[in-house]
Amino acid sequence: MKFNLENIIRENVKGLKPYSSARDEYVSDGSEMVFLDANENPFDNGVNRYPDPQQRGLKAVLAEQKKLDPKNILLGNGSDEVLDLLFRAFCEPKTDNIVTLPPTYGMYKVLAGTNEIENREVLLAKDFQLDVDSILKQVDSRTKLIFICSPNNPTGNSFDEASILKLLKNFTGLVIIDEAYIDFSEQTSWVARLEEFPNLVVTQTLSKAYGMAGIRLGICIASEATISVLNKIKPPYNVNELTQAYAQKRVANVLRIKSEVTELLEQKKLLLQVLPKVSFIKKVYPSDANFLLVKVDDADKRYEQLLKKGVVVRNRSSQPLCENTLRLTIGTSEENIKLVTALKNLS
Ligand SMILES: *Cc1c(COP(=O)(O)O)cnc(C)c1O
C-alpha cells in the first residue's frame, strides 16, 4: 500500500468548502482602497481591521528563513491548534486511531481524548529511541497519525534518522514530526525532506528558541495538498493581528535568535558539567533541547525542596520510564546559578 492523502481525509471534510471571509474575497494589492466589506469600525487604532486570514507577510518571512514555499506552511494559534487541526481533518471520532510514543509531549494524548480518537501507546525503547517494529505492529487500516517528537520532550534526545525513515516508508498515514526544539539541535530539520515524503508533516513553534511563547504561533509544514486540507477547516482569523505583526518583526531578527540560542547552549554545557556532581543526581540524560532531564533519588522530595528555595522545575516522574526524574529548563546565567546553588544546598 502506498500513501494516498485522499484515503485518509475524513468524509465530512472532503466535502467542505472553507468559510470565505471578507479578507479572503478581496486581497489587498497595496493600493489605497476604501474598506466597507467587513463591518469593521473604520477609526484606526492599529487593530480595528480583521487580520490577514492567510498571514501572507509572516509566512513570507518564515518561508524565506526556512527555505520553503509559503504554500507548504499553515500557521496556527500555537502548535496546539495545528495539532488539533490534524486530528479534526484526518481522524474520524470513535473509529480511527493514532499512535504516540511515551514518554512524550502530553498534548497528543489530550487531543486524542477531546477528539474521541483511540490513542495507541508504544513505549520508547533503550536510550529512549523508537521501537519501530512495535510501532508498525500497532498500526492498522484505521491508524491515521503517528506522533514523533524529535528532539523529544521530556527526554531531550532526537530520534535516529533510520528509524524515522522506516516509519515514513512503511506507514500509509501521516507521520507528524514535532520539531518544537529543533533550533537547539545539531540535527537537520525534516523540512528538508518534504518533497521525498508526501506523508511527512513537520510542526514547529515560536514558543521555544524564538522566544515568543506569549503570542501563540505554531507552524505546520507539509505538502501543499495536506496544507490545503487543513486550510479548509481552520478558523478564518486564527492568528490575530498583534501576533502576526510582532512575529514578523521578531522572526526577521535572525542574529538575536541565534545569539540567544548560542547563549542557552553554552549554559547547558555548564550545567552538564555541574549537575552530575550534585550528590542526589543519579543521571543527566543527553539533550538536544533547551532542557535537561535528570534522575534523582526522590523526585517528589527534591521538587518540593526546590520550590521552597524559589526554583520551579517540572517533576516528570508520572511519565512511563521517567521514575524520579525532574525536567530542568535552561535559564539565564543568573537563573542557572540560583538553580545550582539551591541544588547544592539541599540535604
Ligand atoms: C513546547 C512544545 C510545543 C509548543 O507548543 P505551542 O502550542 O506552539 O506553544 C509543541 N510541542 C512540544 C513537544 C513542546 O514541548
The ligand as an ORCA input file, in Angstrom:
! r2SCAN-3c Opt
* xyz 0 1
  C       6.533     23.454     23.951
  C       6.134     22.443     22.944
  C       5.327     22.783     21.866
  C       4.865     24.194     21.694
  O       3.521     24.333     21.693
  P       2.922     25.769     21.364
  O       1.468     25.500     21.396
  O       3.416     26.142     19.985
  O       3.405     26.733     22.397
  C       4.997     21.821     20.929
  N       5.470     20.567     21.043
  C       6.269     20.217     22.053
  C       6.800     18.853     22.119
  C       6.618     21.138     23.038
  O       7.400     20.750     24.056
*
